[in-house]
Amino acid sequence: MAYLGSTAPIATANPPVKLIDSIMGGVAVWAYKSTHSSTDTKTAGFFTDAKNLGMQAGDLMLQVNSGTTKAYFGIVGAISTANGSAALASAASSTSA
């Protein structure tokens, strides 16, 4: 399944949501819930609208896989200067009971 960011039709759009804004130059915290795995979100350019959403390299991302019992905590990688896309630079998973 492809990423459905902020430019997708409103009925299907599912971009990450900012939970905590950056304070005094710190990092923002984002949440993303979908059936994508951490392998998907670490693929270069996965979040095609990262720059438009306001993501910055180093921001934190809580990713919940709604198809499994896994959650991932990752770090947003470099934002592409060519198209404003990004991927998670790293992610660690946790399995819930």
C-alpha positions in Angstrom: 0.0 0.0 0.0 1.3 3.4 -0.9 1.7 6.3 1.5 -1.3 8.6 1.4 0.0 11.9 2.6 -1.5 15.4 2.9 -2.0 15.7 -0.9 -4.2 12.6 -1.1 -8.0 12.9 -1.3 -9.4 13.9 2.1 -11.2 10.5 2.4 -8.0 8.6 2.2 -5.3 11.0 3.4 -3.3 9.7 6.3 -0.3 11.9 6.9 1.7 11.9 10.2 0.3 14.2 12.9 2.5 16.5 15.0 2.0 15.7 18.7 4.5 18.0 20.3 5.9 21.1 18.6 9.6 21.9 18.7 10.4 24.1 21.7 13.5 26.4 21.6 15.2 24.6 18.8 14.5 21.1 20.2 12.8 18.3 18.3 9.1 17.8 17.4 7.3 14.5 18.1 5.1 13.0 15.4 2.7 10.1 15.2 1.9 7.9 12.2 -0.6 5.0 12.2 -0.9 2.7 9.2 -0.3 -0.9 8.1 3.2 0.1 7.0 6.2 -1.5 8.6 9.3 0.3 9.8 11.1 -1.1 6.7 8.5 0.8 4.6 9.0 4.1 6.4 12.8 3.8 6.3 12.6 3.7 2.5 14.1 6.8 0.9 11.4 9.4 0.2 8.6 7.5 1.9 7.0 10.6 3.5 6.6 12.6 0.3 5.2 15.6 2.0 7.6 15.8 5.0 8.7 19.4 4.3 5.2 20.6 3.7 4.1 19.0 7.0 6.9 20.8 8.8 9.0 17.8 9.6 12.7 18.4 10.3 15.6 16.1 10.4 16.1 14.7 13.9 12.4 14.9 14.8 11.0 11.9 16.6 8.3 9.6 15.1 6.0 7.2 17.0 4.7 4.8 14.3 1.9 2.4 15.1 1.3 -0.6 12.7 -2.5 -1.0 12.8 -2.2 -4.5 11.2 0.1 -5.9 13.9 0.8 -5.4 17.6 4.0 -3.4 16.9 4.9 0.1 17.5 8.1 1.8 16.3 10.0 4.8 17.5 12.2 6.4 14.9 14.1 9.5 14.0 13.3 11.5 10.9 16.2 11.5 8.4 17.4 14.3 6.1 14.7 16.2 4.3 15.2 16.1 0.5 16.1 19.5 -1.0 14.8 18.2 -4.4 11.3 17.3 -3.4 10.8 17.8 0.3 10.5 14.1 1.1 12.0 12.1 4.0 12.2 8.7 5.6 12.9 7.5 9.1 16.7 7.3 9.5 16.3 4.6 12.2 13.5 2.8 14.0 13.3 0.4 17.0 10.2 -1.7 17.5 8.3 -2.8 20.5 5.7 -5.6 20.6 2.7 -5.2 22.9 1.0 -8.1 24.7 
